[in-house]
Amino acid sequence: MDVSSIKAAKQILENQSIDIVLCDVKLADGNGVDFTKEIKGKYSNIEIILLTAYGNIPDGVQAIKNGAFDYIVKGDDNDKIIPLLSRASEKVSLLNKVKRLETQLGKKFNFDSVIGNSQPLLDAIQLAKKVAPTDAAVLLAGETGTGKEVFAQAIHYNSLRSNQPFVALNCSAFSKELLESELFGHKAGSFTGATKDKKGLVEEAKDGTLFLDEIGEMPLELQPKLLRLLENGTYIRVGDTKEQKANLRIIAASNRNMQQEIANGQFRSDLYYRVAVFSIELPSLHERIKDIPLLAKHFLDLYAAKTNKNIRSISNEAITALKNGEWKGNVRELKNVMERAVILEESNTITLQSLPFDLQHGKCNDLPAFHLATVEQCHIQKMLQYTNGNKAEAARLLNIGLATLYRKIEEYGLK
């Protein structure tokens, strides 16, 4: 679309979606270099290529400062402009893709994406929303599998640090020495195998959020160093003497009773009060049974799409069984159960038979001892669970032939 004035160009930019502007420096009602700054101020994703008959270095420098993609002198236009337009188009496409991904990321980690409407969950969400815009340290408490990292991400992506990194570390996954190195980094030669300098996650999370999962597992000797980071924002790499500064937010999580850990001498009380400036207790699945159908349907849709299966619903019997489950692993365990059910199910509805044996038949400990067949089913299922599905090992422990075990599995409908 060709126009000869800034006024006309403004009208087009206001009413149409434009990716690239090819603009002369000399215009009837203004200067293209100045107009570039105005365009970029309102439409940051538009790329601008400036053309001039009489190029000069000051104008070119100012054009680039104002946000121009390039500044070229007229002549052999096709040889210059067509490659430039191609590169500018690629940049616009990349910027639009990044913008879409950022929007999707924001939706993914928005509190609205936390599934459930039970009151204990809504109370936890409300607290998290209140603390998110602050820089306060947060401790997320709750059983394994209650969604502590999901909450940590939602808090981060709804904070003023949302455009900065979110870095997660499981404190139970490393020895004391390795955990210190992972957290704070190390200098080359500080220990065997440290062949070069390494950044720690504190540095990687610069200006963002560091999520310390299972903080109750942090070795006692390392806790003063984390306390120092929380109190004055400084730390020292392993093997170094120079103090480093950090500007980050700490969100921690634990499935332990932290007060009991303090009483047992396993966790410092001063560190606890620095970490738990704002504490949120996440409810177990037993406290939010009404959310189980919603969660189960969500995981059904997720894994049906991944496996390209046309499974759309869950039978009433299966829903009842899910509600009656023990769920020691909480939401994470429910997610695994639904993935397994989708893999096994051959119809378009998740049935009771696609669920694990203990969900199909309830708690084995509650079964009457005089129901021999049911007790046998339960014992075989327990043995299969104990051996992680290794049928040969299960048959050996049961002291029966492998063929007999396969026959029992078929007879009882075990999966």
C-alpha positions as a printed Julia matrix, in Angstrom:
415×3 Matrix{Float64}:
   0.0     0.0    0.0
   1.59    3.25  -1.17
   1.01    6.63   0.54
   2.94    9.89   0.28
   2.5    11.46   3.72
   2.95   10.66   7.4
  -0.68   11.59   8.05
  -1.95    9.0    5.58
   0.48    6.4    6.89
  -0.79    6.92  10.46
  -4.36    6.25   9.38
  -3.34    2.96   7.75
  -1.31    1.89  10.78
  -4.25    2.59  13.08
  -6.76    0.65  10.99
  -4.79   -2.22   9.48
  -2.31   -4.88  10.56
   1.08   -3.97   9.09
   4.3    -5.96   9.5
   6.86   -3.91   7.51
   7.03   -0.22   6.62
   9.21    0.9    3.69
   9.64    4.62   4.24
  11.44    7.5    2.54
  13.46    9.83   4.74
  12.12   12.94   2.99
   8.33   13.11   3.22
   5.83   15.85   2.35
   4.9    16.46   5.99
   7.86   15.27   7.99
  11.02   13.22   8.34
  11.15    9.42   8.09
  13.84    9.13  10.79
  11.61   10.9   13.32
   8.54    8.98  12.12
  10.41    5.72  12.78
  10.64    6.57  16.49
   6.93    7.34  16.59
   5.99    4.08  14.88
   8.17    1.95  17.14
   6.75    3.69  20.19
   3.22    2.55  19.29
   3.81   -0.63  17.28
   6.98   -2.29  18.56
   6.64   -5.38  16.32
   6.58   -3.4   13.05
   9.92   -3.35  11.2
  10.9    -0.19   9.31
  13.31    0.13   6.39
  14.31    3.72   5.56
  15.26    4.86   2.06
  17.13    8.02   1.17
  18.58    9.54  -1.99
  21.38   11.24  -0.06
  22.53    9.11   2.83
  24.65   10.49   5.64
  26.15    8.81   8.7
  24.41   10.9   11.42
  20.98   10.2    9.88
  21.8     6.49   9.57
  22.96    6.25  13.18
  19.87    8.07  14.44
  17.57    5.89  12.32
  18.98    2.72  13.9
  18.73    4.29  17.37
  15.09    5.09  16.67
  14.44    1.42  15.89
  14.8     1.16  12.1
  15.55   -2.32  10.77
  17.91   -0.74   8.21
  18.79    2.52   6.48
  19.79    2.32   2.81
  20.62    4.68  -0.04
  18.44    4.4   -3.15
  19.88    2.75  -6.23
  19.88   -0.88  -7.34
  16.77   -1.11  -5.2
  15.86   -4.69  -6.02
  19.3    -6.0   -5.13
  19.11   -4.32  -1.7
  15.44   -4.11  -0.79
  14.24   -7.64  -1.61
  16.8    -9.39   0.68
  16.1    -6.78   3.36
  12.36   -7.34   3.13
  12.94  -11.07   3.45
  15.07  -10.67   6.59
  12.64   -8.16   8.09
   9.75  -10.55   7.41
  11.64  -13.38   9.16
  12.21  -11.14  12.19
   8.54  -10.14  12.35
   7.51  -13.79  12.1
   9.9   -14.73  14.93
   8.7   -11.87  17.15
   5.06  -12.86  16.58
   5.89  -16.47  17.43
   7.62  -15.38  20.65
   4.62  -13.24  21.54
   2.24  -16.16  20.99
   4.43  -18.44  23.11
   4.58  -15.84  25.89
   0.77  -15.59  25.81
   0.45  -19.38  25.95
   2.98  -19.52  28.8
   1.03  -16.9   30.72
  -2.17  -18.91  30.29
  -0.45  -22.17  31.22
   0.82  -20.81  34.52
  -2.15  -18.6   35.32
  -4.04  -19.39  38.52
  -7.1   -20.01  36.37
  -5.33  -23.1   35.01
  -5.27  -24.7   38.48
  -8.04  -27.28  38.2
 -10.67  -27.55  40.92
 -13.3   -25.56  42.77
 -13.25  -27.14  46.23
 -13.03  -24.6   49.04
  -9.61  -25.7   50.42
  -8.08  -25.28  46.95
  -9.79  -21.92  46.37
  -8.47  -20.71  49.74
  -4.92  -21.68  48.76
  -5.27  -19.95  45.37
  -6.55  -16.79  47.02
  -3.52  -16.66  49.32
  -1.15  -17.29  46.41
  -2.74  -14.49  44.38
  -2.23  -12.08  47.25
   1.45  -12.87  47.73
   2.35  -13.19  44.02
   2.88   -9.45  43.28
   5.19   -9.06  46.3
   8.79  -10.16  46.72
   8.07  -12.09  49.92
   9.63  -15.53  50.36
   6.94  -18.22  50.18
   6.83  -21.7   51.72
   4.42  -24.13  50.07
   3.56  -26.97  52.44
   1.64  -30.11  51.63
   1.81  -33.81  50.89
   3.71  -35.23  47.92
   1.89  -34.67  44.64
  -0.37  -31.8   45.75
   0.93  -29.43  43.07
   3.52  -27.35  44.9
   5.6   -26.65  41.79
   2.46  -25.71  39.84
   1.67  -23.12  42.53
   5.28  -21.89  42.56
   5.18  -21.32  38.8
   1.81  -19.55  39.02
   3.14  -17.25  41.75
   6.23  -16.45  39.66
   4.36  -15.82  36.4
   1.91  -13.52  38.2
   4.67  -11.52  39.87
   6.7    -8.49  38.8
   9.51  -10.93  37.97
   7.43  -12.84  35.4
   9.71  -11.87  32.5
  12.75  -13.23  34.34
  13.81  -16.88  34.78
  12.0   -19.44  36.92
  14.59  -21.96  38.07
  13.71  -25.1   40.06
  15.93  -27.32  42.2
  14.99  -30.45  44.13
  17.09  -30.37  47.31
  16.64  -34.11  47.88
  18.29  -35.04  44.58
  21.89  -34.14  45.48
  24.53  -34.81  48.1
  25.6   -31.89  50.29
  28.66  -31.1   48.12
  26.81  -31.33  44.81
  23.84  -29.38  46.13
  26.09  -26.5   47.19
  27.68  -26.48  43.74
  24.28  -26.61  42.02
  23.02  -23.72  44.12
  26.01  -21.39  44.22
  28.29  -22.61  41.45
  31.99  -23.39  41.76
  35.45  -22.33  40.64
  37.61  -24.6   38.51
  39.74  -26.9   40.66
  37.57  -26.49  43.77
  36.99  -30.25  43.9
  37.7   -33.39  41.87
  35.95  -33.11  38.54
  35.55  -29.32  38.66
  37.5   -28.68  35.46
  36.0   -25.26  34.75
  34.01  -22.5   36.4
  30.31  -23.28  36.71
  27.37  -20.96  37.28
  25.02  -21.92  40.08
  21.25  -21.79  39.88
  21.26  -18.68  42.09
  23.09  -16.91  39.28
  20.94  -18.53  36.58
  17.82  -17.22  38.35
  19.14  -13.66  38.33
  16.29  -11.18  38.88
  13.82  -14.08  38.72
  12.61  -16.82  41.07
  14.46  -19.78  42.55
  12.16  -22.63  43.56
  13.67  -24.91  46.21
  11.6   -28.09  46.29
  11.89  -30.39  49.33
  13.82  -27.75  51.26
  13.4   -29.89  54.38
  15.95  -32.27  52.82
  18.68  -29.6   52.68
  21.74  -30.68  54.7
  22.15  -28.79  57.98
  25.69  -27.65  57.02
  24.41  -25.9   53.9
  21.53  -24.06  55.57
  23.62  -21.09  56.91
  24.72  -20.3   53.35
  21.12  -20.15  52.16
  20.25  -18.04  55.2
  22.99  -15.59  54.21
  21.54  -15.35  50.7
  18.08  -14.63  52.1
  19.28  -12.09  54.65
  21.63   -9.93  52.6
  21.48  -11.23  49.04
  25.07  -12.47  48.93
  26.74  -15.85  48.4
  30.14  -17.36  47.63
  30.83  -19.97  44.96
  32.44  -23.23  46.04
  36.22  -22.77  46.03
  36.0   -18.99  45.69
  36.67  -16.15  48.14
  34.88  -13.37  46.27
  31.4   -12.5   47.46
  28.67  -12.45  44.78
  25.42  -10.53  44.89
  22.01  -11.89  43.89
  18.62  -10.29  43.37
  16.06  -13.07  43.31
  12.96  -14.36  45.0
  12.9   -17.64  46.9
   9.89  -19.95  46.84
  10.37  -23.15  48.83
   8.3   -26.3   49.27
   8.26  -29.24  51.64
   6.12  -32.27  52.38
   7.62  -32.54  55.86
   6.38  -31.09  59.14
   8.91  -28.28  59.35
   8.19  -27.51  63.01
   8.98  -31.14  63.82
  12.17  -30.92  61.74
  13.21  -27.87  63.8
  12.43  -29.69  67.05
  14.53  -32.65  65.85
  17.46  -30.36  65.09
  17.29  -31.08  61.34
  16.32  -27.59  60.23
  17.38  -24.18  61.49
  14.59  -22.11  63.01
  16.14  -18.83  61.76
  16.19  -20.16  58.18
  12.62  -21.4   58.52
  11.35  -17.95  59.49
  13.2   -16.4   56.54
  11.81  -18.97  54.09
   8.29  -19.04  55.52
   7.57  -15.32  55.48
   4.32  -16.34  53.78
   3.21  -19.93  54.18
   0.52  -21.67  52.11
  -0.81  -25.14  52.94
  -1.88  -27.03  49.82
  -4.78  -29.44  50.4
  -4.45  -33.16  49.82
  -6.74  -34.88  47.35
  -8.72  -36.28  50.31
  -9.62  -32.68  51.22
 -10.84  -31.96  47.7
 -12.66  -35.13  46.63
 -15.2   -33.09  44.63
 -12.32  -32.04  42.34
 -11.45  -35.63  41.37
 -13.91  -35.84  38.42
 -12.59  -32.52  37.03
  -8.97  -33.59  37.39
  -9.63  -37.05  35.96
 -11.37  -35.56  32.9
  -8.51  -33.11  32.4
  -5.94  -35.92  32.43
  -8.18  -38.05  30.21
  -8.29  -35.31  27.57
  -4.54  -34.78  27.88
  -3.52  -38.41  27.39
  -6.24  -39.2   24.85
  -4.8   -36.43  22.67
  -1.24  -37.67  23.22
  -2.12  -41.26  22.31
  -4.52  -40.25  19.54
  -7.38  -42.19  21.14
 -11.05  -41.25  20.88
 -11.85  -41.6   24.58
 -14.21  -38.88  25.72
 -15.75  -39.84  29.05
 -15.4   -41.76  32.32
 -18.06  -44.19  33.5
 -19.94  -43.53  36.73
 -18.48  -46.7   38.27
 -14.96  -45.53  37.46
 -15.65  -42.05  38.91
 -16.97  -43.63  42.12
 -13.87  -45.81  42.36
 -11.61  -42.8   41.82
 -13.4   -40.87  44.56
 -12.93  -43.8   46.95
  -9.2   -44.12  46.27
  -6.56  -43.62  48.94
  -4.41  -41.22  46.81
  -1.26  -41.22  48.92
   0.43  -39.63  45.9
  -2.4   -37.1   45.5
  -2.84  -35.37  42.1
   0.37  -36.85  40.72
  -0.88  -40.36  41.45
  -4.27  -39.61  39.88
  -2.48  -38.32  36.78
  -0.51  -41.57  36.49
  -3.66  -43.67  36.98
  -5.45  -41.82  34.19
  -2.5   -42.17  31.82
  -2.49  -45.92  32.46
  -6.27  -46.12  32.01
  -6.11  -44.33  28.65
  -3.43  -46.75  27.44
  -5.48  -49.8   28.49
  -8.96  -48.65  27.49
 -10.26  -49.96  24.17
 -13.69  -48.28  24.15
 -14.51  -44.56  24.05
 -15.21  -44.46  27.81
 -12.85  -45.11  30.72
 -14.33  -48.13  32.5
 -13.75  -49.6   35.94
 -11.75  -52.44  34.39
  -9.11  -49.99  33.1
  -8.31  -48.8   36.62
  -5.75  -50.51  38.9
  -6.95  -53.49  40.91
  -6.98  -51.7   44.27
  -9.3   -49.02  42.87
 -11.57  -51.63  41.29
 -12.01  -53.61  44.5
 -11.35  -51.09  47.25
  -8.89  -51.52  50.1
  -7.57  -55.08  50.35
  -7.31  -54.8   54.12
 -11.07  -54.3   54.33
 -11.92  -57.49  52.42
 -13.5   -60.36  54.41
 -10.94  -63.12  54.93
 -13.47  -65.85  53.96
 -13.64  -64.61  50.35
 -10.72  -66.77  49.23
 -10.82  -65.81  45.53
 -10.88  -62.11  46.35
  -8.02  -62.47  48.82
  -6.04  -64.38  46.16
  -6.69  -61.59  43.65
  -5.52  -59.0   46.14
  -2.38  -60.97  47.06
  -1.39  -61.48  43.43
  -2.0   -57.8   42.67
   0.13  -56.76  45.67
   2.92  -59.04  44.52
   2.79  -57.62  40.99
   2.98  -54.12  42.44
   5.88  -55.18  44.7
   7.84  -56.5   41.69
   6.89  -53.5   39.5
   5.07  -55.81  37.1
   7.86  -58.39  36.81
   5.72  -61.51  36.4
   8.59  -63.98  36.55
   9.76  -62.56  39.89
   6.17  -62.41  41.18
   5.64  -66.09  40.26
   8.88  -67.01  42.07
   7.83  -65.16  45.24
   4.34  -66.68  45.08
   5.93  -70.11  44.6
   3.76  -70.89  41.58
   4.57  -71.53  37.92
   4.71  -68.59  35.51
   1.96  -70.18  33.38
  -0.23  -70.45  36.48
   0.34  -66.79  37.25
  -0.64  -65.77  33.72
  -3.79  -67.89  34.03
  -4.68  -66.22  37.35
  -4.06  -62.77  35.86
  -6.42  -63.62  33.0
  -8.99  -65.2   35.31
  -9.14  -62.24  37.67
  -8.86  -59.61  34.95
  -5.67  -58.12  36.44
  -3.83  -55.59  34.33
